[in-house]
Amino acid sequence: MNVKLEINTLRPLQGQGKKLFVETYGCQMNVGDSEIVVSIMQSEGWRYTDDPREADVILINTCSIRDNAEQRIWGRLAELRGLRRLSSAAVRVARQAVGAARPVSDRLLRREGTLYSTLILAPPGAGKTTLLRDLIRAASDGEGMTPHRVGVADERGEVAALWNGRPQLEVGARTDVLEGCPKALALMLLLRSMNPQVLAADEITAPEDVRALISAAGCGAALLATAHGWDRRDLEERPLYRELMAAGVFRRLVLIRREGDRRRYEVEELP
C-alpha cells in the first residue's frame, strides 16, 4: 500500500540564539512530540524557523518503520543535506521485551482465562506499545491464559514490524496483522474477515478510531488498545476519550508509571 505522509510544520517561536527547523511526519502524537522538543530547545535559548535554509539544526520526526515510508525519510534527508552538512540522524526502532506483560496479565483475565477488554494508558515513552505487543503475544500463545485468535491493526508497523508479510517481532502463533492501513478501517476489516476473539490497536488518536472500537465491542471481540495520558481523570476530561469511556467498552485500565529505569503497572477496574 502506498501511504502518503503528511508534513506538519510547527508555528514559529520567539527567542534568541541558534535556529531550529522541525519537520514532522505521521499522526498528531508525533506533532505533540515535536512541540515538546521545540519547547525544550526554546528554553535553552534556541528559536524556531520555518525555513530549513536558515536552520543550524534540522530535526525530522517520524515513528514509521515500514520500508516505503523509511525510504521517503532518507530521501528527504538527502534533499536537506544540500542545505547544510548533517551531523547526525535519529531513527526510532521498535524493541521486543518478551515477558513484559507477565506482572500484569493475570489481573486482566476472567475466571475462564479469557481477556477483559483493556486500555493501556501512559505518557509518551513509558512503554505502552511494548506492553501491548507482549499482551498480544501472551493472548495468542495462551501464556497464562486461554489461547485467543488475535487481530492487530498495526497502522504504523510498530507492533509486529512485518517484513515480506512475516512479523519480525513476536506477536504469537494465532495472530493476524494488518499493517499500513488506517486503524479504524483495519479494525473493521479484521473483524469481518479473520474472526478474531481479540482486536488490538496502538495509540487511539481520532474519532473514527473510537467509533471502530465501539463497533467491534458490540460484535463480541475483546479489545486491547493504548492511549496517551496520565490517569483516568485525564482521559475523562478529553472529549475523544470521554466518549470511549462513556461507551463502557473497556473493563480494565492499565496505568504505567516510570520509577527510574523500572516500570510499575497499576490496574483499575472500569464499570
Secondary structure, 3 states (H helix, E strand, C coil): CCCCCCEECCCCCCCCCCEEEEEEECCHHHHHHHHHHHHHHHHCCCEECCCHHHCCEEEEECCCCCHHHHHHHHHHHHHHHCCCCCCCCCCCCCCCCCCCCHHHHHHHECCCCCECCEEEEECCCCCHHHHHHHHHHHHHHCCCCCCCCEEEEECCCCCCCEECCEECCCCCCCEEEEECCCHHHHHHHHHHHCCCCEEEECCCCCHHHHHHHHHHHHCCCEEEEEEECCCHHHHHCCHHHHHHHHHCCCCEEEEEEEECCEEEEEEEECC
